[in-house]
């Protein structure tokens, strides 16, 4: 059967293309057949790699693919990490969660702490003891005196009342030790140039507790009327809540009994500004027309004084005082054209030595 010229030309072209492609295909398959793989064929040098002897300082770690490395088979204990330059490492890309930090640095045990001081402590000598505890010369020591004294002028004032003006004082002092003391007390009043009342008490006081003294002695009245003498016994001290309290009973001529109770309190508005309330009451057991005293409650005086202490020893003050007579005492004074009550403005000074 005859072929056309076109068919013969096509067959010839196909044969030529097959002949040209055959060497390249054969070379490609030959290369794949001879190339070693990581799983089937070992490297040319099949000896294990000793990472401990490798000098990592000269390696370029930036070109290595550490992500594909199998670190679980590496023996890091034999690596010389001391010579590694950690300053060039990028720690931000490391996975620290898988590192065992507790086991790091335990290869070399720490030396035990010393039990003896690095510098031995010298033994204490007699010279050292003498320098630390010198002998005491008791003869050269200055002891506090056994005898003390105090004079307190609690009130030295001028008053101006509804029915006149005048002056008044109240003072106390003592001399002695901490247990036994000699007490002096005095108070009085002047009006219109005349001394209306004045007295002086001399008493022995003994401390019966840290806050209280018992007093025994005599009292001498100089005014009003004729002077007379009383036997006195009392107690004074600091009551709870810091109320200064004094209570004294008197036995006079003719069997007359009298008593005086006085309570003061100091309220510190500042360290120097002090408000001092005062309440004083007197009592008598029998009527005494000559002295214008009735039985029972005779007189009550309530005062409020504000002082400023320029020093503890000197303090001027201003204040107000109200005085009222009761019972037969008020009747005797009204019969003598005197008033049974009076309110006074006062100004004075408080000093002690």
Long-range contacts (C-beta under 8 A, 24 or more apart in sequence): 50-78, 51-75, 51-78, 51-79, 52-78, 52-79, 52-80, 55-83, 56-80, 56-83, 56-84, 57-83, 57-84, 57-85, 61-89, 77-107, 146-177, 147-175, 147-176, 147-177, 148-175, 148-176, 148-177, 148-178, 149-173, 149-174, 149-175, 149-176, 150-174, 150-352, 150-353, 151-352, 151-353, 152-350, 152-351, 152-352, 153-349, 153-350, 153-351, 153-352, 154-350, 155-305, 155-348, 155-350, 156-348, 156-349, 156-350, 156-351, 157-317, 157-346, 157-347, 157-348, 157-349, 158-346, 158-347, 158-348, 159-321, 159-344, 159-345, 159-346, 160-344, 160-345, 160-346, 161-342, 161-343, 161-344, 161-345, 162-339, 162-342, 162-343, 162-344, 163-339, 163-342, 164-191, 164-192, 165-191, 166-190, 166-191, 166-192, 166-196, 168-346, 174-205, 176-205, 178-207, 179-206, 179-207, 180-204, 180-205, 180-206, 180-207, 181-205, 181-206, 181-207, 181-213, 183-215, 183-217, 188-222, 188-223, 195-222, 195-223, 196-223, 196-224, 197-221, 197-223, 197-224, 198-222, 198-223, 201-232, 201-248, 203-232, 203-234, 205-236, 209-237, 211-237, 211-238, 212-236, 212-237, 212-238, 213-237, 215-248, 219-250, 224-291, 224-292, 225-290, 225-291, 228-252, 228-253, 229-253, 230-258, 239-263, 242-266, 254-286, 255-286, 256-284, 256-285, 256-286, 256-288, 257-284, 257-285, 257-286, 258-282, 258-283, 258-284, 258-285, 259-283, 272-308, 272-309, 272-310, 273-306, 273-307, 273-308, 273-309, 274-306, 274-307, 274-308, 274-309, 274-315, 275-304, 275-305, 275-306, 276-304, 276-305, 276-306, 276-307, 276-317, 276-319, 277-302, 277-303, 277-304, 278-302, 278-303, 278-304, 278-305, 279-303, 284-329, 287-328, 289-332, 292-329, 292-332, 292-333, 292-336, 293-328, 293-329, 293-332, 294-326, 294-327, 294-328, 294-329, 294-330, 294-331, 294-332, 295-327, 295-328, 296-326, 296-327, 296-328, 297-326, 297-327, 298-325, 298-326, 298-327, 298-329, 299-323, 299-324, 299-325, 299-326, 299-329, 300-324, 300-326, 303-346, 305-346, 307-350, 312-352, 313-351, 313-352, 313-353, 314-349, 314-350, 314-351, 315-349, 315-350, 315-351, 316-347, 316-348, 316-349, 316-350, 317-346, 317-347, 317-348, 317-349, 317-350, 318-345, 318-346, 318-347, 319-345, 319-346, 319-347, 320-344, 320-345, 320-346, 321-346
